[in-house]
């Protein structure tokens, strides 16, 4: 890396500008890489959560159907007591 900086500086004022731009680009590239890594991690978590929801869907439906049947049975029993 030092050789690259020396080469930029040896090129004169244009080299100094190029070295400055290269420095900021390198910092920006590192930040972008870190953000991409974080995004990949969050996407993996989201996919995992969605997959868990899909996997639990049949059980949820079964539970709701059971509750519906219980409420219908209870309603029928109460209607039978009232009449």
C-alpha positions in Angstrom: 0.0 0.0 0.0 2.9 2.4 0.7 4.2 1.9 -2.8 0.9 2.9 -4.2 0.7 6.1 -2.1 4.3 7.0 -3.0 3.4 6.5 -6.7 0.4 8.8 -6.4 2.4 11.5 -4.6 5.3 11.2 -7.1 2.8 12.1 -9.8 2.5 15.6 -8.5 -0.7 17.5 -7.7 -2.8 15.2 -9.8 -1.4 12.3 -7.9 -2.2 13.9 -4.6 -5.8 14.3 -5.7 -5.9 10.7 -7.0 -4.5 9.5 -3.7 -7.1 11.5 -1.7 -9.9 10.1 -3.9 -8.5 6.6 -3.6 -8.4 7.0 0.2 -12.0 8.0 0.4 -13.1 5.4 -2.1 -11.3 2.7 0.0 -13.1 3.9 3.2 -16.4 4.0 1.3 -15.9 0.5 -0.1 -15.2 -0.9 3.4 -18.4 0.8 4.7 -20.4 -0.6 1.7 -19.0 -4.1 2.4 -20.0 -3.9 6.0 -23.5 -2.7 5.1 -23.9 -5.5 2.6 -22.9 -8.0 5.2 -25.4 -6.6 7.7 -28.1 -6.7 4.9 -27.3 -10.3 4.1 -27.6 -11.2 7.8 -31.0 -9.4 8.2 -32.3 -11.1 5.0 -31.3 -14.5 6.4 -33.2 -13.7 9.6 -36.3 -12.6 7.7 -36.3 -15.7 5.5 -35.9 -17.8 8.7 -38.9 -16.1 10.3 -41.1 -16.4 7.2 -40.2 -20.1 6.9 -41.1 -20.6 10.5 -44.5 -18.9 9.9 -45.1 -21.1 6.9 -44.2 -24.2 8.8 -46.5 -23.3 11.7 -49.5 -22.5 9.4 -51.1 -25.9 9.3 -51.0 -26.1 13.1 -52.5 -22.7 13.4 -55.3 -23.6 11.1 -56.0 -26.8 13.0 -56.1 -24.8 16.3 -58.5 -22.3 14.8 -60.7 -25.0 13.4 -60.8 -26.7 16.8 -61.8 -23.4 18.4 -64.5 -22.9 15.8 -65.9 -26.4 16.5 -65.9 -25.8 20.3 -67.7 -22.5 19.9 -70.3 -24.1 17.6 -70.8 -27.0 20.0 -71.1 -24.6 22.9 -73.6 -22.4 21.0 -75.7 -25.4 20.0 -75.7 -26.6 23.7 -76.7 -23.1 24.9 -79.5 -22.9 22.3 -80.7 -26.3 23.4 -80.9 -25.1 27.0 -82.8 -22.0 26.1 -85.5 -23.6 24.0 
